[in-house]
Amino acid sequence: MAEKKKTTRKKAKVSGPRLKIIPLGGLEQIGMNITAFEYEDSIIVVDCGLAFPEDDMFGIDSVIPDVTYLQDNIDKVKGFVITHGHEDHIGALPYILQKVNVPVYGTKLTIALIENKLTEHKMMDTTKRVVVSFGQTINLGRFRVEFIKTNHSIVDAAALAIYSPVGVVVHTGDFKVDYTPVYGDAIDLQRFAELGRNGVLALMCDSTNAERPGYTQSEKTVGVTIDRIFAEHKDTRIIIATFASNVDRVQQIINSSYKYGRKVAVEGRSMVNIIAAASAIGCLNVPKNTLIEEDELRNYPPEKTTIITTGSQGESMAALTRMAEDQHRKVKIGPGDTIIFSSHPIPGNEKSVTNVINKLLMKGADVIFQDVHVSGHPCQEELKLIYSLVQPKYAIPVHGEYRHLIAQSKVAAALGIPKEDIFILHSGNVLELNQDVAEVTGQVPVGAILVDGLGVGDVGNTVLRDRQHLAEDGIVIVTFAMERGTDYLAAGPEIESRGFVYMKEADSLMKEADLVVQEALADCLDHGQDDPAKLKNSVRSALSDFFWKKTKRRPMILPMLMEI
């Protein structure tokens, strides 16, 4: 990329209409990717993903973005444009479409995976889906969007060229530069170069691997490793865990299984669904009579079978974890098994993965967990290549934690983009830009909506704090009855605890606690305070102080007052 003259541009006070770029999620975190592009009366939304819950989000299934801004501007929203079919880019759609019901655009496999979700949520009849081919453009209000072929750890990933009246924004989505992909064509670098020659206003580029020097290896290098492992383990059953969405990885596992005369069983609902969807549209080629049902495994020698399973991240309910814990109904692990982890632990999952590996090793299995994975994201040399081809006026790193965004900003600066033209945004920032000026001008509401079972947003910070409190210190329930009109303690107090102390071994503590409750009630009544709320608060306060002095713990205390 040609060295740009580093000059300080004057910010124009008024320079005509501007494009607004508003990330509603996906910055400073991995997951929950969603960005709004607004020009006058038109808004398009790129991606609509979920995030997985943090360790302290007890009972939460997933986290989706707050789309209040889209709801408030529903008349402007023209559609969702999806870059690829990973959960952090499509997972929130069934929930968000209930609030913002607009068409969804994506490539063939992406739409197929979205339709799986819509079917599960009974939303197929109410959601318009449009399959877009690479090189095709769609018109959405004041925008025109072109889909560009890229490579990633899922088939049919796309970058987007977003044409607005003030210039073109290139959004890479998640990508890597793979010259030898397993399925389909290599990334369309020529199109990136053509866009760069014609002039690109801004580049929004994947930052996930921006701290890593060099290049990301081709997916085919994993296939070579997998084939070698199969050749070296002809006398054992092979169980291989990988991400369900990595269709190319699954294809290479099937290829090696077929080569060495193995039947393949698939375990895990998400794995079954994605293999079915990819096979139906031709993204996955399974030789005839290779796939078998899990019940059919007993009909073949173990060394002639392969099991492709979920659970590479140590998820508690995933198939491989249940196998490791002897809780799987049909697969028992033993010394005749070779287990392959074809993935790297996502940050935060390392302990769970290690626990599963240890349990598998204890059963005598041979566990292979190194050098059987490559990333789907670009390292620094690939970032430099894309920047050099696109030659953007402004750089807007996306997709990653803050440290990843900073790392990409340094790459962009080293290529000659002035620091004032590099924007490290926060979720909710409103970046307004055109050919003359770019600046953050405001903030829109953003946040995390928690999904717990069928409940969406009904678990807030207060409920989470209660769950954390219960998990850390337990609960004490105090039940007592007062005679209405006489302030006479008719029954109780009865004290029960869960997760605080073992009652049978804390008899003296609970007897003292009983006296503390009686004294607290008597003190209230002696002062004429017979309001039920005041009585319960007094009991709660007195017991809290007592338990802290005695145990240095603060359990949740729940007084239950009955009037008889």
N, C-alpha and C positions, 0 to 999 in steps of 0.2 A: 504494500500500500504506500503510495507516495506520501512523503513527509508533508504534513500540513503546517502552514505557517501559524505559529501559536500567537494569536493576537487576541486582545480582549474586545469582544464585540459589544457595542452599545445596545442595550435592551430598548427596543422600540416601545414607546408608550402605547400606540395604537397601530397595528399593522394588518388590519383586515381580519377576516374570519380565521378561527383557529380550530385545529383538531384537538379533541380532549382524549387523553389516554388515562383510564381510571382502573388500576388493579384493585379488584375486590377481594383478592386472596392470592395465595401462592408466593408471596414475598416473605423473606425472613423465616421460611419454613419449607419443608419438603411436603408437597401435597396441596390440595384445595386450590388448584390453579383456576383462575377465572379473571378475565380482563374485559372491561367495557371500552369500546371505541365510540366516541360521540362527535358528530358534526351536525350542528344546527338541529334539524328535526329528526335525525336518524341515529340510532344506537345499534351496533352489533356487538355480540358477546363471544369472545374466543374462549372455548373450553368451559367446563362446569364440573370441577372435580371435588372429591371429598378428601379429608385427611383422616388418618387412623388415630384413635385416642391415645393420649399420653398415659403413663403408668398410674397417675393419680386421678384419672377420670374413671372411677369405679363404676362398672356396669354399663358404660357408654359403648355403643357399637361403632359409631362413626361420627365425624364432625363435618358439617357442611357450611358453606359461606352464608353470611347475612346479605340478602339481595334487596334490602329496603330501597336502595337507590333505583334499582330496576323496576320495582313495583311502583314507586312514585312517578316513574317516567315511562310507564307501560306503553303509552301511545307511540313512543319513539322507537321501541325495541322491535327490530326487524327479524332477528333470528339468532340462534346459537350456531357458531361455526367451530367444529371440533377437529383438533389436530390429529388425535389418535385415540385408541381404545383402552388406555390404562385407567385404573380406578381414580387416580388423582387428577384425571381430566374429564371423565364421564360419570363418576360415581354419584354425584349430587343431582344429576339431571332428573330422576324420577320425583325428587322432592321439590326442586326449583320449578319444574314445568307445571306443577300444580298452582304455583303463584304467578309465573310468567309463561303463559302458554303461547309459544311462538314456534315456528318451524326449526328443525334441527338439520344441519348440513354436515356431511362427512363422507369419507371414502367407504368402500364396500364393506370391509371387515369392521370398521368403526361403527357403521350404522347397524350391522348385524349384532354386535355386542350390545349396543344401546337398545336394540329391539328385544334382546333377552331380558333386560331390566324392565322395559316398559311392559312386557308380557307378564312378568312377575307382579308388577304393580297394577295390572289391568288398565293400562293407559294407551294401548296400541290404537284404539279407535279415536282417541282425543288428541293424539300427537302427530303432526305432519313430519315425515322424515324424507330427506332428499339425498340420494347417493350422488356424489360428485367424483368425476374422474380427474386424474392428474393432468394438469394443463388446462383444465376447464375453469371458466370464471362464472361467478354468479353475481347478480345485481341485487343489492339490498339497500333500498333507500338511496342515500347519497354516496353509498360505498359500492365498490366492486371488489370481489375477493377471488384471487387465483390460488389454486391448490398446486403445490410444487412437491415433487417426489423427493423424499428423504429416506434415510435408514434409521432404525431404532430397534429396541429389543421387542418390538411387536410389529407385525406386518401392517402395511398400508399407512404408515405414518406420513404426515404432510407438514410442510412449512406453508405459510400463507403470505401472499403479497396483497396487502390491503391498500387499495387505491382510494384516495380521498381527494376532494377538490384542492387541497393544499400540498399534496405529495403522497408518495408511496411509503408505507411502513412494512418492513419485512419482519414477520414473526416466525422464528425457526421451529416453534414447538420443541419437544424433546427430540434430539437427533444425534447421529454420529456420521462420520464419513467412512462408509464401508464400500470399498471398490469391488469386493467379492461377496455380495449378500447371498444368503441361502435361497431366498425366494425373491423373484422380481428383479427390477433394475437397480443399479447403483444410484446414489443421490444425484440429482440433476444439477450439477455444478454449473453447467452451461447456462441454465436459466438464471441462477444467482448472478452470474457474470453479466448477462444481458440486462438484468435489472440495475446492476451497479453502473453500467455504462449509460443507462438512460436517466440515472439520478434517483437515489433513495433518500428519503427524508430521515428515517430512523430505522435502526436495527434493534429488535428485541430478541436477544439470543440466550439460549440455554446455558446456565451457569453451573450445573451440578458438579462437573468435573473440572471447573476452572482453576482449581489449585494444583492440578496434576500436569506436569510437563509431558511433552511428547504427544503420541497418538494413541487412540483407543484401538485395540486389536479388532480384526474382523471376526464376526460371529463364526466363520468357518474354522477358525483356529480351535474353537471349542469342540467342533465336530471331530477334528483330528485326535484331540485328547480323549474324547468319549470312545472313539473307535479303538484306540490303543487299550483303554481300560477293558473294553469288551473282549478284545483279543487275549488279554492277560488273565481274564476271569471266566474262562469257558466252562469251568466246573462248578460255578456257584450261581445262585439266583441273584439277579441284579435288581435293586430297588433304587430308583433315581428320583430325587426331589428337585423341582425347579418351579419358577413362577408359571402359573397356568397361562398367562398371557404371552409368554415367549414362544410363539408358534414355531419360529425357526429352530429353537433349541429342541422342541418336541419333535420336529421333523428329523433332525439329526439323530435323535435317540431312536426313533422308529427305523431310520435307515440302517443304523448299526445293528439293531435287533433283527431286522430282516436279513441282513448280510450273514449273521451268525446263526440263523435258523431259530430264532426265539419268537414266541408268541408274546404279545403286548397286552397287558391289562391296565386300565386307567382307573385311578382312585382319587376321589375328591370331586365334589360337585362342580366347583369352578373349572377344574381341569376338563371334566366331561363336557361341560357346556361349551367351552371355548374350542375344544377339538371338534365338536359337532358343528359349530358355526363356521370354523375355518375350513373344514372338509366340504361343507355344503357349497361354499363359494369358490372352491378350488385353490385356496391358499395353503392347504395341507394335502399332501399326497400319501395316502396310506395303502400299501400293497394289499391286494386281495387276500383274505384269510389270515391277516396278521393280527388284527385286533380281536381280543376275546373278552367275554364277560368275566368278572372277578370270580364268579361261581365255577367257571371252567378251569381255573388254575390247577385244581386237583387232578385234572385229566392229563396233565403234562408233567414231565420231570422238572423239578425246580430249576435246574441248570439250563432249561430250554424256555425259560420265561423271563420277562422284564415287567416290572411294575413301575409305571410313571405316576408319581403322586404329588399332592400338595404337601406343604409343611416344611418347606426349606427355610422358613423364618422362625421355626419353633413355636408356631401358633398353638395355643392350648387345645383347640378342638380339631386341628388339622389331622389328616390321616396318619402321617408319619409319626406325629407325637403320640397318637393313640397306639400305634404299633410299638413304640418304644416303651410305653407304660402297660403293655399287655392288655389293653382295653379294646383292641380291634377285633371284630367278630370273626374275621376270615383270614387274617395274615398274622402269623406268629414268627417273630424274629429269632434266628439262631445262628450257630457257627457257620452254616452253609450259605450265609447271605453276604453280599457286597452292597453296601449302602453308599450312594453318591449324592453329595450336596452340590448341585449345579447352580450355585448362586453365592453371593456374598451377603452376610447379614446386614440388613438395613440398620443404620445407627440407632441404638436403643434396644435392638433385638439380640445383641451378642450373647447375653447371659442365657436367654431362652434357648438359642441354638446350641450353645455349649452344653446345657443340661440334657438336651435330646441326644447329642453326640455321645455323651458319657453313658447314658442309659443304653444306647445301642451297643456300645463297646462292651458294657457289662454282660450283655447277652451273647457275646462271642462273635458278633458280626465284624466284618472288615469295613471300616468307615473311611471314605475318601472325601475330603472337603477342601482340597487345595488345587488351584490351577484348572478348575472345571467351570470357569465362568469368565465372561468379559462384560464390560459395561456397555450400556446403550447410549452413553452420553459423550460429548466431545471433550478431549483434553486440549491443552493450550495451543498446540500446533494446528489443530482443526479449527479452533476459534480464530486463529490468525488467518487461516485460509478463507473462512467465510467473510471476515471483516475486509480482507483484501479484495475479494470479489465484489462484495456489495458496496463498499466505500460509502457508508452512511454519513450523513451530516451529524446526526445525533446517535449516541449509543445508550441503550436502556437495558442493562442486564436483567434477566428474569429467571425464574425457576431455580430456587435454591435458598439456603440460609444466608444470612447477612454476610458471612465470611466468604461465601461463594460469589456473591454479587460484587464484593470488593475485589476479589481475585480477578474477575473478568474485567472490571473497570481498569485495573492495572495493565491488562493485556491491551485493551483499547487505547489507553494512554500511550503505551509503548509504540503503538502503530501510528501515532501522530494525531489522534483525535484530541482536541483541546479539552482540558479538564472541565471547563464550564459547559461543554457539550455532552458530558457523560452524566447520566442521571441515575442515582441509586434511590429508587422510590421505596416508599412504605405502602402497605395496603391501605387503600382509602385516599391516597394522594390524587389530586387532579393535576395532571401535567397538560398544559396547553401549549401547542406548538404550530408553527408554520415555517416557511422558508426564512423568515426574518428573526424569529424569536422563539424561545422555548423556556418555560418557567412553571414551577409548581404554584398554582393560584388558589388552592383550597383543599378541602377534605370532605369526603362523603362518609356516611355511616358504614362501618364494616365490623365484622366480628365473627365468632364461631357459634353456630347453632348445633346443639348436641342432639344426637339421635339415639334413643334408648328404646329398643323394641319398636312398637308402633307409635311411640311418642316422639314428636319432632318439636324441639324447642321448649318442652314442658319441664325439662331438667335444666335449671339454671345454676348460677354460682352458689346460691344458698343451699340447694339440694346437694351439690357436689361437696360443699364444705361439710355438710352433715354426714355424707358418706365417708369422707376422709376422717372425720372425727370418730365415727363408729369403727372404722378400720383400725385406727390408731389406739383408741382408748376404750372402746366398747360402750355399752349402755347400761344404765341402772334405772329400773322402773319402780316407782314408789306408788302403791295403791292405798288409798284410805277413804273412809266414808264418814260424812258429817250428817247429823240429824238436822233436817231443815227447820229453821226457826229457833233452835235451842243452842246451836253452836257446840253440840255434844259430839265427841269423837266416837261414833258408833262402831266402827270396825277399823282394824289396821293400826299402824301402817304395816303393809306387806311389801317386802323389798325383794326384787328379783334382779339378777344381773346376767348379761350376755357379753362375752368378750372382755370382761373387766377383771374379775377374780373367779376362781373356782369356789362355788358357794360352800361345798362340804368342808373345804379347808380354810374357810374364812368366817367361821361361825362367830368368833368374838368380835371381828370387825363389823359384821352385820348387826350384832346386838347393840354395839355402840351407835351404829348408824340409826337404828330404830329409836334410840333415846334422843339423838340429835333431831330427828324429824318431830318427835313428840314435843320437844322443847321449843322448836321453831313454831309449831302450831299454837302451843300454849301462849307464847310471847305475842303472837299476832292477836289472838282472841282476847288476851288481857288488855290490849290496847284498842279494842273495839274494831279491829280490822278483820272482818269476816267475808270480804269480797273474795270469791273463788280464785280470781287471777292473782290477787295479793298473797293468798295462802300458798298457792303453787309456787310463786316466785320466791317466797320466803323459804320454802322447803328446798327448792333448787339451789338457792344461794348457800344455805347452811350446809347442805350435803356436799356441795362442790368444795367449799372451804375445808370441810372435815376430811374428805377423801384425799385432797391435795396434801394436807398435813400428814396424813397417815401413810400414803402410798406414793406421793409425788406424781399422781396421774389425775387427769381430768376427764372422766367418762361423761358421755352425754347423759343427763339426768332428766327423766320424763315423769313428772308427778301426774297421777291420775286421781282426780277427786270425784267421788260420787255423792250425790245428795239423796238421802232417804227419809 
